[in-house]
Amino acid sequence: MRIGLLTEGGYPYAGGDTGLWCDRLVRGLGQHEFDVYALKSGRQQEADGWVPIPPQVRRVRTAALRTAGDDGATLGRRARRQFTEYYGELLGAVCAPQEGSAAEVADRFGNALYSLAELARDTGALTGALRSDHAVTALERACRAPGAPRTAHEARVPDLLAVTDHLARALRPLSLDWYGEDALAAVDLCHATSGGSAALPGLLARHFSGVPLLVTEYGVQLRAHYLALGPDSAAPAVRALLAAFHGRLAAEVYRRAEILTPGSTHARRWQERCGADRARIRTVHPGMDADRFAEVGEAPDRADEDTLVWVGRIEPGRDLVSLLHAFAEVRKEEPHARLRIVGVPVGAEGEAYLAQCRALAAQLFPDEAEGLHAVGDNPVSFTEVGAPEAPTLPETYAAGAVVVLSSVVEGFPVSLAEAMFCGRATVSTDVGAVVEVIGGTGLVVPPRNPRALAEACVALLRDPERRARLGAAARARALELFGVEQNIAAFHGIYLEIMSHCPVRRVAVDEAGEPLPFAVPAEAHVPGRWTVPTLLRGSPAPVRAGAEGVR
């Protein structure tokens, strides 16, 4: 089977969020071939380079979401008129009244999206048009239309320009040359590793060539957009318009995908609320490398009994402020307790938040010394993996008796699963998929409740036998549910399920473009990396036969 793997800001780039699980998936399914189509998010990602590519990856094609200028073809008068019509329809669906028919709005959005894609294929690209004055005018007209949301009516010129720029990036896949018979039209299945822009090439391959689409979301892309559009991020009109656009795009992806594979029940509920058909959803937990943590998990007695460990990305949603206040309460009950915060700040906001947390820790815990002539020491330490205090991630978890998660926003809590592989007892806030991951193997408290967090930590610090029981149960649960083998087996079955129900029909043609009878062998019905499925689904994609036959 030939898979078109669609990524955004991830695999095959070394610094991508989805890089690890994609690499494990590709390496674990060596019986298939993979073509990787990667949307890159910035220059830093390009500078980070690629991870080593296994032989089953036949090709890698990349494209930037943000372009330096109007690198698309100049539209003629007729094409420009069509663009204005189609783009206006798309924006009309984005600004449609809430009380309207959801099905009609979805059809309107989808039809306009595919009309724009066909126009881009005919004209070369729409990159320039999506950033043009015509695009801004169409957006202003949609915002001022009767029935449009009040926040859209209030959009000013800077708001319109900001939204137009964002939509031009999000719709960048419309202008890519990824949909010909030598590209996505030649694959048997498109597997998008997230929703949003990453899934858009899969939608277009489905529209043009009938290629079925599988969408995996370990963090729901729509939820991430909502969180990014906070009150301080942009004007109300910008936030409302972008939220509406991403909501329409998510609904279209969920409607057209053959199967959706959320990483947790929490993500599944998001998809269902956005209109996904429950019958087409299969929950597949992320596949994690258990061997990496085996040495620590099999020797749980290496922990410092007085140490709490927090691991993750440092940003406001992790609520380290509440954790520090909770630790102040812990110190009242357990004076020898220590807290190790291990993580990297995310962007400028993360840097500012880290500075705030350091200042709070210095205020809450002045440097302490055992005697008049000893050097003071703060019971809270901030470090990163790779530092002498935390040389590796497994050793970071090994240093703590209890692993703490204090987030107010969380998708799939990777750090908790890693702690479970290490056989560590955990205290977590009840957010995202935490309860689903932990099960009954850790303590869960309400978010933004430092006192409850402190009481749970003290309870485990004072009871080593309970910690040992919970840690052993956590490790057993993680090995059963979150290992790489379970993840690979699940996707292998899903690939076969989709191909058995939705094979692509391809018609072989000769050099003159005429149908070529008997060009597709009978063996094409047998799953395999060299096959060409022939059963009918959607529009047939022509395959040209050369001297070596059909590939």
C-alpha positions as CSV (number, residue, x, y, z in Angstrom):
1,M,0.0,0.0,0.0
2,R,1.2,3.5,-0.8
3,I,0.5,6.1,1.9
4,G,0.6,9.9,1.5
5,L,1.6,11.1,5.0
6,L,0.5,14.7,5.4
7,T,2.2,16.8,8.2
8,E,2.3,20.4,9.4
9,G,5.2,21.6,11.4
10,G,6.3,18.0,12.1
11,Y,7.8,15.0,10.4
12,P,10.3,14.7,8.8
13,Y,11.7,17.8,10.6
14,A,13.8,17.1,13.7
15,G,12.1,19.9,15.7
16,G,8.5,19.0,14.8
17,D,5.9,18.1,17.4
18,T,4.6,15.1,15.6
19,G,8.0,13.9,14.5
20,L,8.5,11.1,17.0
21,W,5.2,9.2,16.6
22,C,5.3,9.6,12.8
23,D,8.8,8.2,12.7
24,R,7.8,5.2,14.8
25,L,4.7,4.7,12.6
26,V,6.6,4.8,9.4
27,R,9.4,2.5,10.7
28,G,6.8,0.1,12.2
29,L,4.9,-0.3,9.0
30,G,7.8,-1.3,6.7
31,Q,5.5,-3.4,4.5
32,H,4.0,-0.2,3.1
33,E,5.5,2.7,1.1
34,F,5.2,6.3,2.3
35,D,5.3,9.6,0.4
36,V,5.6,12.4,2.9
37,Y,4.1,15.8,2.2
38,A,5.2,18.3,4.8
39,L,4.0,21.9,5.4
40,K,6.8,23.7,7.2
41,S,6.0,26.5,9.6
42,G,9.2,28.6,9.6
43,R,12.9,29.0,8.8
44,Q,14.0,27.6,12.2
45,Q,12.4,24.3,11.3
46,E,14.3,24.1,8.1
47,A,17.5,24.9,10.0
48,D,16.8,22.0,12.4
49,G,17.0,19.5,9.5
50,W,15.3,16.2,9.1
51,V,15.3,13.1,11.2
52,P,16.9,10.0,9.4
53,I,14.5,8.8,6.7
54,P,13.9,5.0,6.5
55,P,13.9,3.3,3.1
56,Q,10.1,2.8,3.0
57,V,9.8,6.6,2.6
58,R,9.9,6.9,-1.2
59,R,9.9,10.7,-1.4
60,V,9.5,13.8,0.7
61,R,8.0,17.0,-0.6
62,T,7.9,20.2,1.4
63,A,6.2,23.6,1.1
64,A,6.1,26.7,3.3
65,L,2.8,28.0,4.7
66,R,4.2,31.5,4.7
67,T,5.5,32.8,1.4
68,A,7.8,35.7,0.8
69,G,5.6,37.4,-1.7
70,D,2.9,37.0,-4.4
71,D,4.5,33.9,-6.0
72,G,1.3,32.9,-7.7
73,A,0.4,33.5,-11.4
74,T,-1.3,36.8,-12.2
75,L,-5.0,36.2,-12.8
76,G,-6.7,37.3,-15.9
77,R,-10.0,39.2,-15.9
78,R,-12.2,36.0,-16.1
79,A,-10.1,34.1,-13.5
80,R,-10.1,37.2,-11.2
81,R,-13.9,37.4,-11.4
82,Q,-14.2,33.6,-10.6
83,F,-11.9,34.1,-7.7
84,T,-13.9,36.9,-6.3
85,E,-17.1,34.8,-6.6
86,Y,-15.7,31.7,-5.0
87,Y,-13.8,33.4,-2.3
88,G,-16.8,35.5,-1.5
89,E,-18.9,32.3,-1.1
90,L,-16.3,30.9,1.2
91,L,-16.3,34.0,3.4
92,G,-20.1,34.2,3.2
93,A,-20.1,30.7,4.8
94,V,-17.6,31.8,7.4
95,C,-19.8,34.8,8.3
96,A,-23.1,33.0,8.0
97,P,-25.7,33.6,10.8
98,Q,-25.6,31.1,13.6
99,E,-29.3,30.3,13.2
100,G,-28.9,29.1,9.7
101,S,-28.9,25.5,8.6
102,A,-25.6,23.8,9.5
103,A,-25.8,21.4,6.6
104,E,-26.4,24.2,4.1
105,V,-23.5,26.3,5.5
106,A,-21.2,23.3,5.4
107,D,-22.1,22.6,1.7
108,R,-21.6,26.2,0.8
109,F,-18.2,26.3,2.5
110,G,-17.1,23.0,0.9
111,N,-18.3,23.9,-2.6
112,A,-16.5,27.2,-2.5
113,L,-13.3,25.6,-1.1
114,Y,-13.2,23.0,-3.9
115,S,-14.0,25.7,-6.6
116,L,-11.0,27.7,-5.4
117,A,-8.9,24.6,-5.6
118,E,-10.0,23.9,-9.2
119,L,-9.3,27.5,-10.1
120,A,-5.8,27.3,-8.5
121,R,-5.1,24.1,-10.5
122,D,-6.2,25.8,-13.8
123,T,-4.4,29.1,-13.2
124,G,-1.2,27.9,-11.5
125,A,-1.7,29.4,-8.0
126,L,-3.8,31.7,-5.9
127,T,-1.1,32.9,-3.5
128,G,-1.2,36.4,-4.9
129,A,-5.0,36.6,-5.2
130,L,-5.5,35.5,-1.6
131,R,-3.4,38.5,-0.4
132,S,-4.8,41.0,-3.0
133,D,-7.1,44.0,-2.6
134,H,-9.9,41.8,-4.1
135,A,-9.6,39.4,-1.2
136,V,-9.8,42.2,1.4
137,T,-12.8,43.7,-0.4
138,A,-14.5,40.3,-0.5
139,L,-13.9,39.9,3.3
140,E,-15.2,43.4,4.0
141,R,-18.4,42.6,2.0
142,A,-19.0,39.4,3.9
143,C,-18.5,41.1,7.2
144,R,-21.0,43.8,6.3
145,A,-23.6,41.4,4.8
146,P,-27.0,41.2,6.6
147,G,-27.0,38.5,9.2
148,A,-23.2,38.5,9.8
149,P,-22.1,38.4,13.4
150,R,-21.9,41.8,15.2
151,T,-18.2,41.3,15.9
152,A,-17.7,40.9,12.1
153,H,-19.6,44.1,11.4
154,E,-17.2,45.9,13.7
155,A,-14.1,44.8,11.8
156,R,-11.8,47.7,10.8
157,V,-9.2,47.8,8.1
158,P,-6.3,46.5,10.3
159,D,-8.6,43.6,11.3
160,L,-9.5,42.8,7.7
161,L,-5.8,42.8,6.7
162,A,-4.9,40.5,9.6
163,V,-7.6,38.0,8.8
164,T,-6.7,38.1,5.1
165,D,-3.1,37.4,5.9
166,H,-4.0,34.5,8.1
167,L,-6.4,33.0,5.6
168,A,-3.8,33.2,2.9
169,R,-1.5,31.1,5.0
170,A,-4.2,28.6,6.0
171,L,-5.3,28.2,2.3
172,R,-1.7,27.9,1.0
173,P,-2.2,24.2,0.1
174,L,-4.7,25.1,-2.5
175,S,-1.9,26.5,-4.7
176,L,0.5,23.5,-4.3
177,D,1.4,21.2,-7.1
178,W,0.8,18.1,-5.0
179,Y,-2.4,16.8,-6.7
180,G,-1.2,15.4,-10.1
181,E,-0.9,11.8,-11.1
182,D,2.7,11.7,-10.1
183,A,1.9,13.0,-6.6
184,L,-1.1,12.5,-4.2
185,A,-3.3,11.2,-7.0
186,A,-1.0,8.1,-7.1
187,V,-1.3,7.1,-3.4
188,D,-3.8,4.7,-2.1
189,L,-4.5,6.6,1.1
190,C,-3.9,10.0,2.6
191,H,-3.0,10.1,6.3
192,A,-3.1,13.6,7.8
193,T,-1.3,13.8,11.1
194,S,-3.5,16.7,12.3
195,G,-6.5,18.6,11.2
196,G,-6.5,22.1,9.7
197,S,-4.0,23.0,6.9
198,A,-2.3,19.5,7.2
199,A,-5.6,17.8,6.2
200,L,-6.4,20.2,3.4
201,P,-4.2,18.5,0.8
202,G,-6.0,15.3,1.7
203,L,-9.3,16.9,1.1
204,L,-8.2,18.1,-2.3
205,A,-6.7,14.6,-3.2
206,R,-10.1,13.1,-2.3
207,H,-11.9,15.7,-4.4
208,F,-9.7,15.5,-7.5
209,S,-8.8,11.8,-7.4
210,G,-11.1,9.9,-5.0
211,V,-8.2,9.1,-2.6
212,P,-9.6,8.3,0.9
213,L,-8.6,10.4,3.9
214,L,-7.6,9.3,7.4
215,V,-7.1,12.1,10.0
216,T,-5.2,11.6,13.3
217,E,-5.5,14.2,16.0
218,Y,-3.6,13.8,19.2
219,G,-4.2,17.5,19.9
220,V,-7.4,18.8,18.3
221,Q,-6.3,21.5,15.9
222,L,-9.5,23.5,16.3
223,R,-9.0,23.5,20.0
224,A,-5.4,24.7,19.6
225,H,-6.6,27.6,17.4
226,Y,-9.3,28.6,20.0
227,L,-6.6,28.6,22.7
228,A,-4.2,30.7,20.5
229,L,-7.0,33.2,19.9
230,G,-7.0,34.5,23.5
231,P,-8.3,37.9,24.6
232,D,-4.9,39.4,24.3
233,S,-3.9,37.9,21.0
234,A,-6.0,40.0,18.6
235,A,-9.0,42.3,18.2
236,P,-12.5,40.7,18.8
237,A,-13.4,40.8,15.1
238,V,-10.2,39.0,14.2
239,R,-10.7,36.3,16.8
240,A,-14.3,35.8,15.8
241,L,-13.6,35.5,12.1
242,L,-10.7,33.2,12.5
243,A,-12.5,31.0,14.9
244,A,-15.4,30.7,12.5
245,F,-13.1,29.9,9.6
246,H,-11.3,27.1,11.5
247,G,-14.6,25.8,12.7
248,R,-15.9,25.5,9.1
249,L,-12.6,23.9,8.0
250,A,-12.7,21.4,10.8
251,A,-16.3,20.5,10.1
252,E,-15.4,19.9,6.4
253,V,-12.4,17.7,7.4
254,Y,-14.5,15.6,9.8
255,R,-17.3,15.3,7.2
256,R,-15.1,14.0,4.4
257,A,-12.6,11.8,6.3
258,E,-13.2,8.1,6.0
259,I,-11.9,7.5,9.5
260,L,-10.9,9.9,12.3
261,T,-8.4,8.7,15.0
262,P,-8.3,10.9,18.0
263,G,-5.7,10.2,20.6
264,S,-8.1,10.2,23.5
265,T,-11.8,10.3,24.5
266,H,-11.3,14.0,25.3
267,A,-10.3,14.7,21.6
268,R,-13.0,12.4,20.4
269,R,-15.7,14.5,22.2
270,W,-14.3,17.7,20.5
271,Q,-14.6,16.0,17.1
272,E,-18.2,14.8,17.8
273,R,-19.2,18.3,18.9
274,C,-17.9,19.6,15.6
275,G,-20.1,17.2,13.6
276,A,-17.9,14.1,13.2
277,D,-19.9,10.9,12.7
278,R,-19.3,8.7,15.8
279,A,-19.3,5.5,13.6
280,R,-16.2,6.7,11.8
281,I,-14.1,7.5,14.9
282,R,-11.5,5.1,16.3
283,T,-9.6,6.2,19.4
284,V,-5.9,5.4,19.0
285,H,-3.6,6.4,21.9
286,P,-0.2,7.8,21.0
287,G,2.5,5.2,20.6
288,M,5.4,5.9,23.0
289,D,8.8,4.2,23.4
290,A,8.5,2.2,26.6
291,D,12.1,0.8,26.2
292,R,13.5,4.3,26.8
293,F,12.1,4.2,30.4
294,A,12.5,0.5,31.1
295,E,15.6,0.8,33.3
296,V,13.9,3.4,35.6
297,G,10.6,1.6,35.6
298,E,12.1,-1.7,36.7
299,A,14.1,0.0,39.5
300,P,11.6,2.4,41.1
301,D,13.5,2.6,44.4
302,R,16.0,5.1,43.0
303,A,13.8,8.1,43.8
304,D,14.6,10.8,46.4
305,E,11.7,10.3,48.8
306,D,11.4,14.0,49.5
307,T,11.4,15.3,45.9
308,L,8.5,16.3,43.7
309,V,9.2,16.6,39.9
310,W,7.3,18.6,37.3
311,V,8.2,18.1,33.6
312,G,6.9,19.9,30.5
313,R,6.9,23.0,28.4
314,I,6.9,26.2,30.5
315,E,3.9,28.3,29.5
316,P,1.0,29.9,31.3
317,G,-1.4,27.0,30.6
318,R,0.8,24.8,32.8
319,D,-0.1,26.9,35.8
320,L,3.3,26.7,37.6
321,V,2.1,29.6,39.8
322,S,-0.5,27.4,41.5
323,L,2.1,24.6,41.8
324,L,4.5,27.0,43.6
325,H,1.8,28.1,46.0
326,A,0.9,24.5,46.5
327,F,4.5,23.6,47.3
328,A,4.6,26.4,49.9
329,E,1.8,24.5,51.7
330,V,3.7,21.2,51.2
331,R,6.7,22.7,52.9
332,K,4.7,23.5,56.0
333,E,3.9,19.8,56.4
334,E,7.1,18.4,55.0
335,P,10.0,20.8,55.7
336,H,12.5,18.7,53.8
337,A,10.5,18.5,50.5
338,R,12.0,19.8,47.3
339,L,10.5,20.7,43.9
340,R,12.3,20.2,40.6
341,I,10.8,22.0,37.6
342,V,12.3,20.7,34.4
343,G,11.3,22.2,31.1
344,V,11.9,24.6,28.3
345,P,9.9,27.9,27.9
346,V,7.8,28.2,24.8
347,G,8.4,31.4,22.9
348,A,8.6,34.9,24.3
349,E,5.5,34.3,26.4
350,G,7.1,31.3,28.0
351,E,10.3,33.2,28.7
352,A,8.3,35.9,30.5
353,Y,6.3,33.3,32.4
354,L,9.5,31.5,33.5
355,A,10.9,34.8,34.8
356,Q,7.7,35.3,36.7
357,C,7.8,31.8,38.3
358,R,11.5,32.3,39.3
359,A,10.6,35.6,41.0
360,L,7.7,33.9,42.8
361,A,9.9,31.0,43.9
362,A,12.5,33.5,45.3
363,Q,9.8,35.3,47.2
364,L,8.0,32.2,48.6
365,F,11.2,30.4,49.5
366,P,14.1,32.6,50.5
367,D,17.4,30.8,50.3
368,E,17.8,28.6,53.3
369,A,21.0,27.6,55.2
370,E,21.4,25.0,57.9
371,G,23.8,27.1,59.9
372,L,25.3,30.6,60.1
373,H,28.3,29.6,58.0
374,A,26.5,27.5,55.3
375,V,25.4,28.6,51.9
376,G,21.7,29.1,51.4
377,D,19.8,26.9,49.0
378,N,16.3,27.3,47.5
379,P,14.1,24.2,47.7
380,V,12.7,24.9,44.2
381,S,15.0,24.4,41.2
382,F,14.5,25.3,37.5
383,T,16.4,23.3,34.9
384,E,16.3,21.7,31.5
385,V,16.8,18.1,30.4
386,G,20.5,17.8,29.6
387,A,21.7,19.8,32.5
388,P,23.8,18.1,35.2
389,E,20.8,17.8,37.5
390,A,18.7,16.2,34.7
391,P,21.0,14.6,32.2
392,T,18.3,12.5,30.5
393,L,14.5,12.4,30.6
394,P,14.3,9.0,32.3
395,E,16.8,10.2,35.0
396,T,14.7,13.3,35.5
397,Y,11.7,11.1,36.4
398,A,13.9,8.8,38.4
399,A,14.9,11.6,40.7
400,G,11.4,12.2,42.0
401,A,9.2,10.3,44.4
402,V,6.1,11.9,42.9
403,V,5.5,13.5,39.5
404,V,3.1,16.4,39.5
405,L,1.1,17.9,36.7
406,S,-0.6,21.3,37.5
407,S,-2.1,22.3,34.1
408,V,-5.3,24.2,33.5
409,V,-5.2,23.3,29.8
410,E,-4.0,19.9,28.5
411,G,-4.6,17.6,25.6
412,F,-3.0,14.2,25.9
413,P,-0.6,14.5,28.9
414,V,2.6,13.0,27.5
415,S,4.6,13.7,30.7
416,L,2.1,11.7,32.8
417,A,2.4,8.7,30.4
418,E,6.2,9.0,30.6
419,A,6.0,9.1,34.4
420,M,3.8,6.0,34.3
421,F,6.3,4.1,32.2
422,C,8.9,5.0,34.9
423,G,6.7,3.5,37.6
424,R,6.1,6.8,39.3
425,A,3.1,7.8,41.4
426,T,1.4,11.0,40.1
427,V,-0.7,13.9,41.2
428,S,-2.5,15.7,38.4
429,T,-5.2,18.3,37.8
430,D,-8.4,17.1,36.2
431,V,-8.0,18.6,32.7
432,G,-8.0,17.2,29.2
433,A,-7.4,13.5,28.9
434,V,-5.7,13.2,32.3
435,V,-8.3,11.0,34.0
436,E,-8.4,8.8,30.9
437,V,-4.7,8.3,30.9
438,I,-4.2,7.9,34.6
439,G,-7.2,5.7,35.3
440,G,-7.0,4.7,38.9
441,T,-3.2,4.8,39.2
442,G,-2.7,8.3,40.5
443,L,-4.4,11.1,42.4
444,V,-6.4,13.7,40.5
445,V,-7.4,17.1,42.0
446,P,-9.4,20.1,40.6
447,P,-7.3,22.7,38.5
448,R,-6.4,26.0,40.0
449,N,-6.7,24.6,43.6
450,P,-3.3,24.8,45.3
451,R,-4.6,23.5,48.6
452,A,-6.0,20.3,47.0
453,L,-2.8,19.8,45.0
454,A,-0.7,20.2,48.2
455,E,-2.8,17.8,50.2
456,A,-2.5,15.1,47.5
457,C,1.3,15.6,47.3
458,V,1.7,15.4,51.1
459,A,-0.4,12.2,51.2
460,L,1.9,10.5,48.7
461,L,5.2,11.8,50.2
462,R,4.1,10.4,53.6
463,D,3.1,6.9,52.3
464,P,5.9,5.2,50.4
465,E,4.0,1.9,50.2
466,R,1.0,3.6,48.5
467,R,3.5,5.3,46.1
468,A,4.9,1.9,45.2
469,R,1.5,0.4,44.6
470,L,0.3,3.3,42.4
471,G,3.6,3.4,40.5
472,A,3.5,-0.3,39.7
473,A,-0.1,-0.1,38.6
474,A,0.7,3.0,36.5
475,R,3.6,1.2,34.7
476,A,1.4,-1.8,33.9
477,R,-1.4,0.4,32.5
478,A,1.1,2.4,30.4
479,L,2.7,-0.7,29.0
480,E,-0.8,-2.1,28.1
481,L,-2.2,1.0,26.5
482,F,0.5,3.5,25.3
483,G,3.2,1.4,23.7
484,V,4.4,1.7,20.2
485,E,3.3,-1.8,19.3
486,Q,-0.3,-1.1,20.1
487,N,-0.3,2.1,18.1
488,I,1.3,0.5,15.0
489,A,-1.1,-2.5,15.1
490,A,-4.1,-0.2,15.3
491,F,-3.0,1.9,12.3
492,H,-2.2,-1.2,10.3
493,G,-5.7,-2.5,10.8
494,I,-7.2,0.9,10.0
495,Y,-5.2,1.2,6.8
496,L,-6.6,-2.2,5.7
497,E,-10.1,-1.3,6.7
498,I,-10.1,1.9,4.7
499,M,-8.6,0.1,1.6
500,S,-11.2,-2.7,1.8
501,H,-14.1,-0.2,1.7
502,C,-12.6,2.7,-0.3
503,P,-10.1,1.5,-2.8
504,V,-9.1,4.1,-5.5
505,R,-10.0,3.3,-9.1
506,R,-7.3,4.2,-11.6
507,V,-7.7,3.9,-15.3
508,A,-4.5,3.3,-17.3
509,V,-4.1,5.3,-20.5
510,D,-1.6,5.2,-23.3
511,E,0.6,8.0,-24.5
512,A,-2.3,9.4,-26.6
513,G,-4.6,9.5,-23.5
514,E,-6.7,6.5,-24.6
515,P,-7.9,3.9,-22.1
516,L,-5.5,0.9,-22.0
517,P,-7.4,-2.4,-21.4
518,F,-6.0,-5.1,-19.1
519,A,-3.2,-2.7,-17.9
520,V,-4.1,-3.3,-14.3
521,P,-3.2,-6.9,-13.2
522,A,-5.6,-9.0,-11.2
523,E,-3.1,-9.0,-8.3
524,A,-4.1,-5.3,-7.7
525,H,-6.8,-6.6,-5.5
526,V,-4.3,-8.1,-3.1
527,P,-2.9,-5.7,-0.4
528,G,0.7,-4.9,-1.0
529,R,3.2,-2.1,-1.5
530,W,3.1,-2.6,-5.4
531,T,-0.6,-2.8,-5.9
532,V,-2.9,-0.6,-8.0
533,P,-6.5,-1.0,-6.6
534,T,-9.2,-1.0,-9.3
535,L,-12.6,-0.9,-7.5
536,L,-14.7,2.1,-8.1
537,R,-14.6,5.1,-5.7
538,G,-15.2,8.7,-6.8
539,S,-13.6,10.0,-10.0
540,P,-11.1,7.7,-11.7
541,A,-7.5,9.0,-11.7
542,P,-5.7,8.3,-15.0
543,V,-2.4,6.5,-14.9
544,R,-0.1,6.7,-17.9
545,A,1.5,3.5,-19.0
546,G,5.1,3.7,-20.3
547,A,7.5,1.1,-21.5
548,E,7.7,-0.5,-18.0
549,G,3.9,-0.7,-17.6
550,V,1.8,0.8,-14.8
551,R,3.3,1.6,-11.5
